[in-house]
Amino acid sequence: MLPFEVEVQGETVAIPSRIYNEGPGANPQQPLTATQQGILHCLYTRHSDGLIRQRHLEQIVASNEPWVVPFVVQLAGEYVLEILEVISRSLPGLSTPGSTQRRPYGEFIARNPAFFARTERRVVS
């Protein structure tokens, strides 16, 4: 299946539907920068194993990086209770109008209505 493309601050971000390779080892040969680690965690939120998705979500869910938002929203659409609990616990300001946590999610949804509608349909079904 092809990745789903979304717009984040004028840039296209491709979200893979699933990845199936083994996760990275505990000690990669070359250390990763914080940005590289964030990207790695985002990609592994698309893993076929739900426990791996949850573990990597826990590493990024509270991130202030705007490119993390579509990966969190995508997981909300999968309606896995444990993942929804991580999102709810890590983003308590998401339900508060004008909060710093809510703003990037609102902006993302406003710029990606088709993605949000697809996610919403998945939750409803």
SULJOPE-V323067 format. One record per residue. PSI is psi as a letter, one per 20 degrees, with the letter a starting at -180 (NA if undefined). OMEGA is omega in degrees with one decimal (* if undefined). NEAR is the number of other ideal C-beta (glycine too) atoms within 10 Angstrom. Layout:
psi=PSI omega=OMEGA near=NEAR
psi=PSI omega=OMEGA near=NEAR
This chain:
psi=q omega=-179.1 near=6
psi=q omega=177.1 near=7
psi=q omega=175.6 near=11
psi=p omega=-178.1 near=17
psi=p omega=178.6 near=12
psi=r omega=179.2 near=22
psi=p omega=177.0 near=13
psi=o omega=179.3 near=18
psi=l omega=176.2 near=11
psi=j omega=179.7 near=6
psi=q omega=177.1 near=9
psi=p omega=176.3 near=8
psi=p omega=178.3 near=20
psi=p omega=-180.0 near=10
psi=o omega=179.3 near=17
psi=q omega=177.9 near=16
psi=g omega=175.7 near=11
psi=q omega=169.5 near=10
psi=q omega=-172.3 near=16
psi=i omega=-177.8 near=8
psi=r omega=177.6 near=9
psi=q omega=178.4 near=9
psi=r omega=178.1 near=13
psi=q omega=178.5 near=12
psi=r omega=-179.0 near=7
psi=h omega=-179.0 near=5
psi=n omega=179.0 near=6
psi=q omega=-177.2 near=11
psi=h omega=178.6 near=5
psi=p omega=-179.7 near=5
psi=q omega=-180.0 near=8
psi=q omega=173.5 near=12
psi=r omega=178.6 near=8
psi=g omega=179.0 near=9
psi=g omega=178.6 near=10
psi=h omega=176.9 near=12
psi=g omega=178.4 near=15
psi=g omega=178.4 near=18
psi=g omega=178.5 near=17
psi=g omega=179.3 near=16
psi=g omega=177.6 near=19
psi=g omega=-179.1 near=25
psi=h omega=-178.6 near=16
psi=i omega=169.2 near=21
psi=i omega=178.5 near=26
psi=j omega=-178.6 near=19
psi=q omega=179.7 near=20
psi=h omega=-179.8 near=11
psi=o omega=-177.6 near=14
psi=h omega=178.6 near=13
psi=h omega=176.3 near=9
psi=g omega=176.8 near=16
psi=g omega=-178.3 near=24
psi=g omega=-178.7 near=18
psi=g omega=-179.8 near=16
psi=h omega=174.0 near=21
psi=g omega=-179.0 near=23
psi=h omega=-179.4 near=16
psi=h omega=-173.3 near=16
psi=i omega=-168.7 near=22
psi=h omega=-179.2 near=21
psi=j omega=-178.5 near=12
psi=q omega=175.9 near=18
psi=i omega=-179.3 near=9
psi=p omega=-178.3 near=14
psi=h omega=-179.0 near=15
psi=i omega=175.3 near=19
psi=h omega=-173.4 near=24
psi=g omega=-177.9 near=23
psi=h omega=178.6 near=25
psi=h omega=176.9 near=26
psi=g omega=179.2 near=24
psi=g omega=179.0 near=19
psi=g omega=179.4 near=22
psi=h omega=178.3 near=23
psi=h omega=-179.8 near=18
psi=i omega=179.9 near=16
psi=i omega=175.4 near=14
psi=l omega=171.5 near=13
psi=o omega=-172.0 near=15
psi=g omega=-177.1 near=7
psi=h omega=178.9 near=11
psi=g omega=177.1 near=20
psi=h omega=177.6 near=14
psi=h omega=177.1 near=11
psi=g omega=-179.5 near=19
psi=g omega=-178.8 near=16
psi=g omega=-178.8 near=13
psi=h omega=-175.0 near=11
psi=h omega=-178.6 near=16
psi=m omega=-177.2 near=16
psi=h omega=179.9 near=10
psi=i omega=-178.0 near=13
psi=h omega=-179.9 near=15
psi=j omega=-179.2 near=10
psi=o omega=179.9 near=10
psi=p omega=177.5 near=8
psi=i omega=-178.8 near=8
psi=q omega=179.4 near=14
psi=h omega=176.6 near=9
psi=h omega=-175.6 near=15
psi=h omega=-174.1 near=15
psi=g omega=-178.2 near=12
psi=h omega=178.2 near=19
psi=g omega=177.5 near=20
psi=g omega=178.3 near=14
psi=g omega=179.2 near=14
psi=g omega=-178.9 near=23
psi=g omega=179.3 near=17
psi=h omega=-178.2 near=9
psi=i omega=-177.4 near=14
psi=m omega=-175.4 near=21
psi=h omega=179.7 near=9
psi=g omega=178.0 near=9
psi=g omega=-179.7 near=20
psi=g omega=179.5 near=18
psi=g omega=178.3 near=11
psi=g omega=179.2 near=13
psi=g omega=179.9 near=21
psi=g omega=178.4 near=13
psi=h omega=179.8 near=10
psi=h omega=179.4 near=13
psi=g omega=-177.6 near=11
psi=h omega=-178.6 near=8
psi=NA omega=* near=6
